[in-house]
């Protein structure tokens, strides 16, 4: 079994998830065959007592368990008649490990299987991906920049899943929207974006200066410096203009472009996008002008593999911004009835996998 690593050993209250309770109770979000199964059982006045076990097939970091429990508590026909044992958000789990069992009259919760499995699948995907990125970054902060790559309704739970991963690894994970940080009382963070620079006619220094005039004194100002595709020059100009107000510069050169600073060095490396040589040039230029304290944030197509490659050769990046790769992949969960009225399921593969790590959910 995997070791248990928990975020404070407590669960979020069901009310925080703002579930559409009535629609869930009606089976609105549930695969029709589960609703039909439940209706047929009720019509026959059959109430089988079952043990449902929930698991997935990969090594992962569990997410969405508190939300899944909230679905059962608020939307089952009688929570008090169910016995639920579960792991915690942030637990590292092994392939096929049982993460939750539900025991009771199947008709009380048959209409919720699609919902709680979907919650676990999505949030575990995020928790696992963010954990792997944080571990690859060797303790450096990571900004969770996935909001623009998916529907806004997933932001809140995804942001919390990222937060759980940060607590597990012990590394800083920032999120970019207030929705993503709402379940733990945080705030979204961000940099001076391309849009503001464009609004000032492409003048990065002017946009950064105006932003600094607006920003609160404790605001960590980070400025994108690739708008003119001349990151070395722009980073130095911004550092000189903002002085101690500047926390960092962000390199975000498109993977289809070669920064101006590298135009005379083509031939023996991949020059496009944010690469090792560009980062080192920005770092050296800032240091030579007395701006050693200014941080470098790298973003634009970063994945676990790219971060690992940067870290292996000591590229002087202080933080990474990671977006779409954090919501890609799968961690699909399955729910199997393994006992019915005390008898084992006859279907091959549906055997009960006991797990001593599971805890009773009050």
Secondary structure, DSSP 8 states (H G I E B T S, - for coil): ------STT----GGGG---HHHHHTTTTS-HHHHHHHHHHHHTT---EEEEEEEESS-EE--SHHHHHHHHHHHSS-GGG-EEEE--TT-EE-TT---EEEEEEGGGTGGGHHHHHHHHHHHHHHHHHHHHHHHHTTT-EEEE--GGGS-GGGHHHHHHHHHHHHHHHT--EEESSHHHHGGGT------B-HHHHHHTTT-HHHHHHHHHHHS-TT--EEEE--TTS-HHHHHHHHHHHHGGGEEEEEE---TT-B-GGGTTSTTSS--BSS-HHHHHHHHHHHHHTT-TT-EEEEESS--HHHHHHHHHTT---SEEEE-GGGG-S---EEEEEEEETTEE--STT------TT-EE--
